[in-house]
């Protein structure tokens, strides 16, 4: 039983013994005591005044007195109106520290027997990944790692949009203007090469529209009749008919794109266990439409189209199959949801997709629940907001979308410039310095994108993100490197911090207790981050931990301590902090340097 559980059990007994009243443990809670008051935990008595039949102050004093007399963890208390602030016995903190320090599974809960799939990235194969994809990939990877830490068996999936009219546009433009160009001959990553021809298509298509308008067609007519668009539509028909020449070109260009994506994913530090391809899944779901008709979940209109009525769910009527028997997006998404379940027998399925698709996923999930799917209640849309950049920063090569490769490289370059300026690479050779710039640049980018609640639209400020002060990745990374240098020094002077002798320590300083209190909350934060699908919970925790450690170090300079037991304890406390920061940052997909 941990400290909080012990105190809550004590409060439960206080209600029984003082007021002859039973309160369920899950109805009781503690909050951290605010910094301006003495104490570690605060119990709010206002909700229980009907039970105590007295004033808030009297109730708090009665419970406080009971806990002080009956609970070894509580050494004292103070009351501020209806807030009971509990002060804890110093030696309890040593017990907490011992438990944490001996835990070989730091930040890893035992298996819970549940399987979950996290689907993220979902790129189109007609262009490179962009800034929005960075938030998507970092969120998906981090949520998957957080769920793993909570004991889930996790499958990371990527549903690649590798077919459709947008893909054919790149292919048509390549046929017309490519002259056999390859990624090697163009010295371009394959995804950038495909993106180049998608841009060329758009440029030439607009020219054709203007020509047709000058010949008397309306804008609407010109858009429909432009030869390039008609060619792309014909190419899609040929692809669906398995035309050999078209399919070969499609395979060739997609292979270039996948090679490019692989490099981008590697630089991002994300990975996948399973790839699904829309070219394999786009015909799925029609059997589910038939099933829905038989179950009375769907209905048919006179024109043969099939619909679902979700008005009882607060939505509207939704088309699930066209009158000519062709699919809409929801059709294939229903089929893919079943496919995922059949492949992995998952209990939960998390879709990491931007908030412009909120309605689509609301409809999809309600349909799958109406159809009685065993995984229906485990469907979750991790909806996130757009990322904006300060205007004029990091223009993309196309001038419209900020390219992921460019942005990551720019962050690494910015980290290099900033780190050299601050002189934090003394004694590093060229390779070590390059590795550090990569660690800091990508850490800054990931942390900045993950520290914000996923649902919020956000402004990414590259310059602010790389600072070594404030709520940034580099601040936390620097704190870790600083602790590692303390540990190296301790080893050099022979401090045995692996097995510190705590029996000789009779009291704990306030900043030591504050740090242990925060370290003891790591598991709770991991659980909260999983429940809320929010890496921002871990990011905020790590920032608080790094700040608390710096306060502890400023209050109690470690190597000024003459008592060898206290010295070994403080170094061990530092080691536990470093290990917690490293583990926490790994849940965000961020590496931490050993030295700076």
VEXDREN-2710 file (C-alpha; in Angstrom, 1 decimal):
% VEXDREN-2710
k/r/px/py/pz
1/UNK/0.0/0.0/0.0
2/UNK/1.5/3.4/-0.9
3/UNK/1.3/6.6/1.2
4/UNK/-1.8/8.0/-0.5
5/UNK/-3.7/4.7/-0.1
6/UNK/-2.7/4.5/3.5
7/UNK/-3.8/8.0/4.3
8/UNK/-7.1/7.5/2.4
9/UNK/-7.7/4.3/4.5
10/UNK/-7.0/6.4/7.6
11/UNK/-9.5/9.0/6.6
12/UNK/-12.1/6.3/5.9
13/UNK/-11.5/5.0/9.5
14/UNK/-11.7/8.5/10.9
15/UNK/-15.3/8.8/9.4
16/UNK/-16.2/5.5/10.9
17/UNK/-14.8/6.2/14.4
18/UNK/-15.6/10.0/14.7
19/UNK/-19.0/10.2/12.9
20/UNK/-20.0/6.5/12.7
21/UNK/-20.3/6.9/9.0
22/UNK/-19.0/4.7/6.1
23/UNK/-17.4/6.4/3.1
24/UNK/-16.3/4.3/0.1
25/UNK/-12.6/4.6/-0.6
26/UNK/-13.2/5.6/-4.2
27/UNK/-15.2/8.6/-3.0
28/UNK/-12.2/10.0/-1.1
29/UNK/-9.3/11.8/-2.7
30/UNK/-6.2/13.8/-1.9
31/UNK/-4.7/16.7/-3.7
32/UNK/-1.1/18.0/-3.5
33/UNK/-0.8/20.8/-0.9
34/UNK/-0.3/24.2/-2.5
35/UNK/3.3/25.5/-2.2
36/UNK/2.4/28.4/0.1
37/UNK/1.1/26.0/2.9
38/UNK/2.9/23.5/5.0
39/UNK/2.1/19.9/4.1
40/UNK/2.2/17.3/1.3
41/UNK/-1.4/16.2/0.8
42/UNK/-4.6/18.2/1.2
43/UNK/-8.0/16.7/2.1
44/UNK/-11.0/18.9/1.3
45/UNK/-13.8/18.4/3.9
46/UNK/-16.6/20.6/2.4
47/UNK/-18.4/17.6/0.7
48/UNK/-18.7/15.9/4.1
49/UNK/-20.2/18.6/6.3
50/UNK/-23.6/16.8/6.2
51/UNK/-21.9/13.8/7.8
52/UNK/-19.9/15.8/10.4
53/UNK/-22.8/18.2/11.3
54/UNK/-20.2/20.9/12.2
55/UNK/-18.1/23.7/10.7
56/UNK/-15.5/23.1/8.0
57/UNK/-12.7/24.0/10.4
58/UNK/-13.9/21.7/13.2
59/UNK/-14.4/18.8/10.7
60/UNK/-10.8/19.3/9.4
61/UNK/-9.4/19.5/12.9
62/UNK/-11.2/16.4/14.1
63/UNK/-10.0/14.3/11.1
64/UNK/-6.5/15.8/11.4
65/UNK/-6.2/15.0/15.1
66/UNK/-7.4/11.4/14.4
67/UNK/-4.8/10.9/11.6
68/UNK/-2.0/12.3/13.7
69/UNK/-2.8/10.0/16.6
70/UNK/-3.5/6.8/14.5
71/UNK/-1.3/7.0/11.4
72/UNK/2.5/6.8/11.5
73/UNK/2.7/8.5/8.1
74/UNK/1.1/11.8/9.5
75/UNK/3.4/13.8/11.8
76/UNK/1.2/17.0/11.9
77/UNK/-1.5/19.0/10.1
78/UNK/-2.8/22.5/9.6
79/UNK/-6.2/23.7/8.7
80/UNK/-7.0/26.5/6.2
81/UNK/-10.8/26.9/6.3
82/UNK/-12.1/23.5/5.0
83/UNK/-8.7/22.4/3.7
84/UNK/-6.9/19.9/5.9
85/UNK/-3.1/20.0/5.0
86/UNK/-1.3/16.9/6.1
87/UNK/2.4/17.0/7.1
88/UNK/4.2/13.7/6.7
89/UNK/6.7/11.9/8.9
90/UNK/10.3/12.4/7.4
91/UNK/11.2/8.8/7.6
92/UNK/8.1/7.8/5.5
93/UNK/9.9/9.6/2.6
94/UNK/12.9/7.4/3.0
95/UNK/10.6/4.3/2.7
96/UNK/9.1/5.7/-0.4
97/UNK/12.5/6.4/-1.9
98/UNK/13.7/2.8/-1.0
99/UNK/10.7/1.3/-2.9
100/UNK/11.2/3.5/-5.9
101/UNK/15.0/3.0/-6.0
102/UNK/14.5/-0.8/-5.8
103/UNK/11.9/-0.9/-8.6
104/UNK/13.4/-2.6/-11.6
105/UNK/10.3/-1.8/-13.7
106/UNK/10.5/2.0/-13.5
107/UNK/7.5/3.4/-15.4
108/UNK/6.3/0.0/-16.6
109/UNK/3.0/-1.5/-15.2
110/UNK/2.4/-5.2/-15.4
111/UNK/0.5/-6.7/-18.4
112/UNK/-3.2/-6.1/-18.3
113/UNK/-4.3/-8.7/-20.9
114/UNK/-5.7/-6.0/-23.2
115/UNK/-4.8/-5.5/-26.9
116/UNK/-4.9/-2.1/-28.5
117/UNK/-4.1/-0.8/-32.0
118/UNK/-2.9/2.8/-32.5
119/UNK/-3.2/3.9/-36.1
120/UNK/-1.3/7.0/-37.1
121/UNK/0.6/8.7/-39.9
122/UNK/-1.7/7.6/-42.8
123/UNK/0.2/9.5/-45.5
124/UNK/-0.8/10.0/-49.2
125/UNK/1.7/8.6/-51.7
126/UNK/1.6/11.6/-53.9
127/UNK/3.6/14.0/-51.7
128/UNK/6.1/14.1/-48.8
129/UNK/5.1/14.4/-45.1
130/UNK/4.4/17.9/-43.7
131/UNK/4.2/19.7/-40.4
132/UNK/0.7/18.3/-39.6
133/UNK/2.1/14.8/-40.1
134/UNK/4.8/15.6/-37.5
135/UNK/2.2/16.2/-34.8
136/UNK/0.3/13.1/-36.0
137/UNK/3.3/10.8/-35.9
138/UNK/4.7/12.1/-32.7
139/UNK/1.3/11.8/-31.0
140/UNK/0.6/8.3/-32.4
141/UNK/4.0/7.0/-31.4
142/UNK/3.9/8.5/-27.9
143/UNK/0.4/7.3/-27.2
144/UNK/1.4/3.8/-28.3
145/UNK/4.4/3.9/-25.9
146/UNK/2.3/5.3/-23.0
147/UNK/-0.3/2.5/-23.5
148/UNK/2.6/-0.1/-23.6
149/UNK/3.8/1.4/-20.3
150/UNK/0.3/0.8/-18.9
151/UNK/0.5/-2.9/-19.7
152/UNK/-1.3/-3.0/-23.0
153/UNK/-0.1/-5.2/-25.9
154/UNK/0.2/-2.5/-28.6
155/UNK/0.2/-2.7/-32.4
156/UNK/1.3/0.4/-34.2
157/UNK/-0.5/0.6/-37.6
158/UNK/-0.2/2.8/-40.6
159/UNK/-3.0/2.9/-43.2
160/UNK/-1.3/4.3/-46.3
161/UNK/-3.5/6.2/-48.8
162/UNK/-1.8/4.8/-51.9
163/UNK/-4.7/4.9/-54.5
164/UNK/-7.2/7.4/-55.9
165/UNK/-7.4/10.4/-58.1
166/UNK/-4.7/12.4/-56.2
167/UNK/-2.2/9.6/-56.8
168/UNK/-3.1/9.4/-60.5
169/UNK/-2.5/13.2/-60.8
170/UNK/1.2/12.7/-59.9
171/UNK/1.4/9.8/-62.3
172/UNK/-0.2/11.7/-65.3
173/UNK/2.2/14.6/-64.7
174/UNK/5.2/12.3/-64.5
175/UNK/4.1/10.6/-67.8
176/UNK/3.9/14.1/-69.5
177/UNK/6.9/15.9/-68.0
178/UNK/9.1/13.3/-66.2
179/UNK/11.4/12.2/-69.1
180/UNK/12.3/9.1/-67.2
181/UNK/13.6/11.0/-64.2
182/UNK/14.3/8.9/-61.1
183/UNK/15.1/9.9/-57.4
184/UNK/18.8/9.1/-58.2
185/UNK/19.0/11.2/-61.4
186/UNK/17.1/14.1/-59.8
187/UNK/19.1/13.7/-56.5
188/UNK/15.7/13.9/-54.7
189/UNK/14.1/11.7/-52.1
190/UNK/11.4/9.6/-53.8
191/UNK/8.5/11.2/-51.9
192/UNK/9.7/14.6/-52.9
193/UNK/10.0/13.5/-56.5
194/UNK/6.3/12.4/-56.5
195/UNK/5.4/15.6/-54.7
196/UNK/7.2/17.6/-57.5
197/UNK/4.9/16.1/-60.1
198/UNK/1.8/16.6/-58.0
199/UNK/2.7/20.3/-57.9
200/UNK/3.4/20.3/-61.7
201/UNK/0.0/18.7/-62.3
202/UNK/-1.7/21.5/-60.4
203/UNK/0.2/24.2/-62.2
204/UNK/-0.5/22.8/-65.7
205/UNK/-4.1/22.0/-64.8
206/UNK/-4.7/25.6/-63.8
207/UNK/-3.2/26.8/-67.1
208/UNK/-5.5/24.5/-69.0
209/UNK/-8.5/25.9/-67.1
210/UNK/-7.5/29.4/-68.0
211/UNK/-7.2/28.4/-71.7
212/UNK/-10.7/26.8/-71.7
213/UNK/-12.2/29.8/-70.0
214/UNK/-10.6/32.0/-72.7
215/UNK/-12.4/29.8/-75.3
216/UNK/-15.8/30.5/-73.6
217/UNK/-16.2/27.8/-71.0
218/UNK/-17.4/28.7/-67.5
219/UNK/-14.9/28.1/-64.6
220/UNK/-17.0/25.1/-63.5
221/UNK/-17.0/23.6/-67.0
222/UNK/-13.3/24.3/-67.5
223/UNK/-12.4/22.6/-64.3
224/UNK/-14.3/19.5/-65.4
225/UNK/-13.1/19.5/-69.0
226/UNK/-9.4/20.2/-68.6
227/UNK/-7.6/17.4/-70.5
228/UNK/-5.1/16.6/-67.6
229/UNK/-8.0/16.0/-65.2
230/UNK/-9.8/13.8/-67.7
231/UNK/-6.6/11.8/-68.2
232/UNK/-6.2/11.3/-64.4
233/UNK/-9.8/10.1/-64.2
234/UNK/-9.2/7.7/-67.1
235/UNK/-6.0/6.5/-65.4
236/UNK/-7.9/5.7/-62.2
237/UNK/-10.4/3.7/-64.2
238/UNK/-7.5/1.8/-65.8
239/UNK/-5.9/1.2/-62.4
240/UNK/-9.1/-0.2/-61.1
241/UNK/-9.3/-2.4/-64.2
242/UNK/-5.8/-3.6/-63.4
243/UNK/-4.3/-2.2/-66.6
244/UNK/-0.7/-3.5/-66.7
245/UNK/1.1/-0.3/-67.8
246/UNK/-0.7/1.9/-65.3
247/UNK/-0.2/-0.6/-62.4
248/UNK/3.5/-0.8/-63.3
249/UNK/3.9/3.0/-63.2
250/UNK/1.9/3.1/-59.9
251/UNK/4.1/0.5/-58.3
252/UNK/7.3/2.2/-59.5
253/UNK/6.3/5.7/-58.2
254/UNK/5.0/4.3/-54.9
255/UNK/8.2/2.3/-54.3
256/UNK/10.1/5.6/-54.6
257/UNK/7.7/7.2/-52.2
258/UNK/8.0/4.4/-49.6
259/UNK/11.8/4.6/-49.7
260/UNK/11.5/8.3/-49.0
261/UNK/9.0/7.8/-46.2
262/UNK/11.2/5.2/-44.6
263/UNK/14.0/7.8/-44.3
264/UNK/11.6/10.4/-42.8
265/UNK/10.2/7.9/-40.3
266/UNK/13.7/6.9/-39.3
267/UNK/14.7/10.6/-38.7
268/UNK/11.4/11.1/-36.8
269/UNK/12.2/8.1/-34.6
270/UNK/8.8/6.4/-35.2
271/UNK/8.0/2.9/-36.3
272/UNK/5.1/0.6/-37.2
273/UNK/4.2/-3.0/-36.7
274/UNK/1.6/-3.3/-39.4
275/UNK/1.0/-1.4/-42.7
276/UNK/-2.4/-1.4/-44.3
277/UNK/-2.8/-0.1/-47.9
278/UNK/-5.9/1.5/-49.2
279/UNK/-5.3/-0.3/-52.5
280/UNK/-6.0/-3.5/-50.5
281/UNK/-8.9/-2.2/-48.4
282/UNK/-10.9/0.1/-50.7
283/UNK/-13.3/-2.6/-51.8
284/UNK/-14.0/-3.8/-48.2
285/UNK/-17.2/-3.2/-46.3
286/UNK/-19.8/-4.1/-48.8
287/UNK/-20.6/-7.3/-47.0
288/UNK/-21.1/-5.2/-43.8
289/UNK/-23.6/-3.1/-45.7
290/UNK/-25.5/-6.3/-46.5
291/UNK/-25.3/-7.4/-42.9
292/UNK/-26.6/-4.0/-41.7
293/UNK/-29.6/-4.3/-44.1
294/UNK/-30.4/-7.7/-42.7
295/UNK/-30.1/-6.5/-39.1
296/UNK/-32.3/-3.4/-39.8
297/UNK/-29.4/-1.1/-38.9
298/UNK/-29.3/0.3/-42.5
299/UNK/-32.1/0.9/-45.0
300/UNK/-32.3/1.2/-48.8
301/UNK/-33.8/4.2/-50.7
302/UNK/-35.7/3.9/-54.0
303/UNK/-32.5/4.7/-56.0
304/UNK/-30.8/1.7/-54.5
305/UNK/-28.5/3.7/-52.2
306/UNK/-28.0/2.4/-48.6
307/UNK/-28.3/4.7/-45.5
308/UNK/-28.1/4.6/-41.7
309/UNK/-30.3/6.8/-39.6
310/UNK/-28.4/8.2/-36.7
311/UNK/-30.9/10.9/-35.7
312/UNK/-31.5/9.0/-32.4
313/UNK/-27.8/9.4/-31.7
314/UNK/-27.9/13.2/-32.2
315/UNK/-26.6/13.0/-35.8
316/UNK/-28.3/12.8/-39.2
317/UNK/-28.8/10.2/-41.9
318/UNK/-25.6/9.0/-43.5
319/UNK/-24.9/7.4/-46.9
320/UNK/-23.0/4.0/-46.6
321/UNK/-23.3/2.8/-50.2
322/UNK/-24.1/4.6/-53.4
323/UNK/-27.1/3.6/-55.6
324/UNK/-24.7/2.2/-58.3
325/UNK/-23.1/-0.1/-55.6
326/UNK/-19.9/1.8/-55.3
327/UNK/-18.3/2.6/-51.9
328/UNK/-18.0/5.8/-50.0
329/UNK/-15.2/6.4/-47.4
330/UNK/-17.3/5.1/-44.5
331/UNK/-17.9/1.8/-46.4
332/UNK/-14.2/0.9/-46.6
333/UNK/-13.6/2.2/-43.0
334/UNK/-16.2/-0.2/-41.7
335/UNK/-14.5/-3.0/-43.6
336/UNK/-11.0/-2.0/-42.4
337/UNK/-12.2/-1.8/-38.8
338/UNK/-13.3/-5.5/-39.0
339/UNK/-10.1/-6.4/-40.8
340/UNK/-8.0/-4.9/-37.9
341/UNK/-10.1/-6.9/-35.4
342/UNK/-9.8/-10.1/-37.3
343/UNK/-6.0/-9.6/-37.6
344/UNK/-5.2/-8.8/-34.0
345/UNK/-8.4/-9.4/-31.8
346/UNK/-8.0/-5.9/-30.4
347/UNK/-10.0/-4.6/-27.4
348/UNK/-9.3/-1.0/-28.3
349/UNK/-8.6/0.8/-31.6
350/UNK/-7.2/4.4/-31.5
351/UNK/-7.3/6.5/-34.7
352/UNK/-4.9/9.5/-34.6
353/UNK/-6.5/11.8/-37.2
354/UNK/-7.0/15.6/-37.4
355/UNK/-10.1/17.2/-36.0
356/UNK/-11.5/17.9/-39.4
357/UNK/-12.6/14.3/-39.4
358/UNK/-14.5/14.4/-36.0
359/UNK/-17.9/13.9/-37.7
360/UNK/-16.7/11.0/-39.8
361/UNK/-15.4/9.0/-36.9
362/UNK/-18.4/9.8/-34.8
363/UNK/-20.5/8.3/-37.5
364/UNK/-18.2/5.3/-38.0
365/UNK/-18.1/4.4/-34.3
366/UNK/-21.8/4.7/-33.8
367/UNK/-22.4/2.4/-36.8
368/UNK/-20.0/-0.2/-35.5
369/UNK/-21.6/-0.1/-32.1
370/UNK/-25.1/-0.4/-33.7
371/UNK/-23.8/-3.5/-35.6
372/UNK/-22.8/-5.0/-32.2
373/UNK/-19.1/-5.3/-32.9
374/UNK/-17.1/-6.7/-29.9
375/UNK/-14.6/-3.9/-30.2
376/UNK/-17.2/-1.2/-30.7
377/UNK/-16.8/0.3/-27.2
378/UNK/-13.0/0.4/-27.6
379/UNK/-13.1/2.7/-30.7
380/UNK/-11.5/6.1/-30.0
381/UNK/-10.7/9.0/-32.2
382/UNK/-7.6/10.9/-30.9
383/UNK/-8.6/14.2/-32.6
384/UNK/-5.9/16.9/-32.8
385/UNK/-5.8/20.5/-33.9
386/UNK/-3.7/22.0/-36.6
387/UNK/-0.2/23.4/-36.2
388/UNK/0.6/26.9/-37.3
389/UNK/4.0/28.5/-37.7
390/UNK/4.8/32.2/-37.1
391/UNK/4.5/33.7/-40.6
392/UNK/7.6/33.9/-42.7
393/UNK/9.3/31.1/-40.8
394/UNK/10.6/28.0/-42.5
395/UNK/8.9/28.4/-45.9
396/UNK/8.5/25.1/-47.7
397/UNK/9.9/24.5/-51.1
398/UNK/6.4/24.7/-52.5
399/UNK/5.6/27.9/-50.6
400/UNK/2.4/26.5/-49.1
401/UNK/2.9/23.4/-46.9
402/UNK/5.8/23.1/-44.5
403/UNK/7.8/20.0/-45.4
404/UNK/8.6/17.6/-42.5
405/UNK/12.1/16.8/-43.7
406/UNK/12.9/20.5/-44.1
407/UNK/11.5/21.4/-40.7
408/UNK/13.4/18.6/-38.9
409/UNK/16.7/19.6/-40.6
410/UNK/16.1/23.3/-39.8
411/UNK/15.6/22.3/-36.1
412/UNK/18.8/20.3/-36.0
413/UNK/20.7/23.3/-37.6
414/UNK/19.1/25.7/-35.1
415/UNK/20.1/23.4/-32.2
416/UNK/23.7/23.4/-33.6
417/UNK/23.8/27.2/-33.8
418/UNK/22.3/27.6/-30.3
419/UNK/24.5/25.0/-28.7
420/UNK/27.7/26.4/-30.1
421/UNK/26.7/29.9/-29.0
422/UNK/26.2/28.7/-25.4
423/UNK/29.5/26.7/-25.5
424/UNK/27.8/23.4/-24.4
425/UNK/30.0/21.2/-26.6
426/UNK/33.4/21.6/-25.1
427/UNK/35.3/18.3/-25.5
428/UNK/33.0/16.9/-28.1
429/UNK/34.4/15.5/-31.4
430/UNK/32.5/16.2/-34.7
431/UNK/30.4/13.0/-34.6
432/UNK/29.5/13.5/-30.9
433/UNK/28.5/17.1/-31.6
434/UNK/26.4/16.1/-34.6
435/UNK/24.6/13.4/-32.6
436/UNK/23.9/16.0/-29.8
437/UNK/22.5/18.5/-32.3
438/UNK/20.2/15.9/-33.7
439/UNK/19.1/14.8/-30.2
440/UNK/18.4/18.4/-29.1
441/UNK/16.8/19.6/-32.4
442/UNK/14.4/16.7/-32.7
443/UNK/13.8/16.7/-28.9
444/UNK/12.9/20.3/-29.0
445/UNK/10.5/19.7/-31.9
446/UNK/8.8/16.7/-30.4
447/UNK/8.5/18.2/-26.9
448/UNK/7.0/21.4/-28.2
449/UNK/4.4/19.6/-30.3
450/UNK/3.5/17.1/-27.5
451/UNK/3.4/19.4/-24.5
452/UNK/0.1/21.0/-25.8
453/UNK/-3.2/19.2/-25.2
454/UNK/-3.7/17.3/-28.5
455/UNK/-7.2/18.8/-29.0
456/UNK/-5.9/22.4/-29.1
457/UNK/-4.8/24.1/-32.3
458/UNK/-1.2/25.3/-31.6
459/UNK/1.5/27.7/-32.8
460/UNK/4.9/26.1/-33.2
461/UNK/7.6/28.6/-32.5
462/UNK/11.0/27.0/-33.6
463/UNK/13.1/29.6/-31.8
464/UNK/11.3/29.3/-28.5
465/UNK/11.3/25.5/-28.6
466/UNK/15.1/25.3/-28.6
467/UNK/15.7/27.4/-25.5
468/UNK/17.5/25.8/-22.6
469/UNK/15.2/27.6/-20.1
470/UNK/11.5/27.3/-19.6
471/UNK/9.1/24.5/-20.6
472/UNK/11.2/23.1/-23.4
473/UNK/12.7/19.7/-24.4
474/UNK/16.3/21.1/-24.2
475/UNK/15.7/22.3/-20.6
476/UNK/14.7/18.8/-19.6
477/UNK/17.5/17.2/-21.7
478/UNK/20.0/19.5/-20.2
479/UNK/18.8/18.7/-16.7
480/UNK/19.3/15.0/-17.4
481/UNK/22.9/15.6/-18.7
482/UNK/23.7/17.7/-15.7
483/UNK/22.6/14.9/-13.3
484/UNK/24.6/12.4/-15.3
485/UNK/27.7/14.5/-14.8
486/UNK/27.0/14.5/-11.1
487/UNK/26.8/10.7/-11.1
488/UNK/30.1/10.5/-13.0
489/UNK/31.8/12.8/-10.4
490/UNK/30.3/10.7/-7.6
491/UNK/31.7/7.5/-9.1
492/UNK/35.2/9.1/-9.5
493/UNK/35.3/10.0/-5.8
494/UNK/34.0/6.6/-4.8
495/UNK/30.5/7.4/-3.5
496/UNK/28.5/4.1/-3.2
497/UNK/25.1/5.4/-4.3
498/UNK/24.0/2.0/-5.7
499/UNK/23.4/0.8/-2.1
500/UNK/23.1/3.9/0.1
501/UNK/22.9/3.3/3.8
502/UNK/19.7/5.1/4.8
503/UNK/19.7/3.9/8.4
504/UNK/22.0/6.8/9.5
505/UNK/19.7/9.5/8.1
506/UNK/17.4/10.9/10.8
507/UNK/15.6/13.7/8.9
508/UNK/14.7/14.7/5.4
509/UNK/15.1/18.2/4.1
510/UNK/12.0/19.9/2.5
511/UNK/13.4/19.9/-1.0
512/UNK/14.4/16.2/-0.7
513/UNK/10.8/15.4/0.3
514/UNK/9.4/17.5/-2.5
515/UNK/11.5/15.6/-5.1
516/UNK/10.6/12.2/-3.7
517/UNK/6.9/13.2/-3.6
518/UNK/7.1/14.1/-7.3
519/UNK/9.1/10.9/-8.2
520/UNK/6.4/8.8/-6.4
521/UNK/3.8/10.3/-8.7
522/UNK/5.3/9.0/-12.0
523/UNK/3.2/5.9/-12.2
524/UNK/0.0/7.9/-11.6
525/UNK/0.9/10.3/-14.4
526/UNK/1.5/7.4/-16.8
527/UNK/-2.0/6.0/-16.0
528/UNK/-3.5/9.4/-16.4
529/UNK/-1.8/10.0/-19.8
530/UNK/-3.1/6.6/-21.0
531/UNK/-6.7/7.3/-19.8
532/UNK/-6.7/10.7/-21.5
533/UNK/-4.6/9.7/-24.5
534/UNK/-2.5/12.8/-23.7
535/UNK/1.3/12.8/-23.9
536/UNK/1.0/16.4/-22.6
537/UNK/0.5/14.9/-19.1
538/UNK/3.9/13.3/-19.2
539/UNK/5.5/16.4/-20.8
540/UNK/4.2/18.6/-18.0
541/UNK/5.3/16.1/-15.3
542/UNK/8.8/16.0/-16.7
543/UNK/9.1/19.8/-16.8
544/UNK/7.9/19.9/-13.1
545/UNK/10.4/17.1/-12.2
546/UNK/13.3/18.9/-13.9
547/UNK/12.4/22.2/-12.1
548/UNK/12.0/20.4/-8.7
549/UNK/15.4/18.7/-9.2
550/UNK/17.1/22.1/-10.0
551/UNK/15.5/23.5/-6.8
552/UNK/16.8/20.6/-4.7
553/UNK/20.3/20.9/-6.2
554/UNK/20.3/24.7/-5.5
555/UNK/19.1/24.2/-1.9
556/UNK/21.5/21.3/-1.2
557/UNK/24.8/21.4/-3.2
558/UNK/25.5/17.7/-3.2
559/UNK/29.3/17.7/-3.0
560/UNK/29.4/20.2/-0.1
561/UNK/27.8/17.5/2.1
562/UNK/30.3/16.0/4.6
563/UNK/28.1/13.2/6.0
564/UNK/28.9/10.2/3.7
565/UNK/25.4/8.6/4.2
566/UNK/23.6/11.8/3.3
567/UNK/25.9/12.3/0.3
568/UNK/25.3/8.8/-1.0
569/UNK/21.5/9.3/-0.5
570/UNK/21.5/12.6/-2.4
571/UNK/23.4/11.1/-5.3
572/UNK/21.1/8.1/-5.3
573/UNK/18.1/10.5/-5.4
574/UNK/19.8/12.2/-8.4
575/UNK/20.2/8.9/-10.1
576/UNK/16.5/8.0/-9.6
577/UNK/15.6/11.4/-11.0
578/UNK/17.8/10.9/-14.1
579/UNK/16.3/7.4/-14.7
580/UNK/12.8/8.8/-14.4
581/UNK/13.5/11.7/-16.8
582/UNK/15.0/9.2/-19.3
583/UNK/12.1/6.8/-19.0
584/UNK/9.5/9.7/-19.2
585/UNK/11.2/11.2/-22.3
586/UNK/11.3/7.8/-24.0
587/UNK/7.5/7.7/-23.7
588/UNK/7.5/10.9/-25.7
589/UNK/9.9/9.4/-28.2
590/UNK/12.7/11.8/-27.1
591/UNK/16.3/10.8/-26.4
592/UNK/18.3/12.4/-23.6
593/UNK/22.0/13.2/-23.8
594/UNK/24.5/11.7/-21.3
595/UNK/26.5/14.9/-21.3
596/UNK/26.5/18.4/-22.6
END
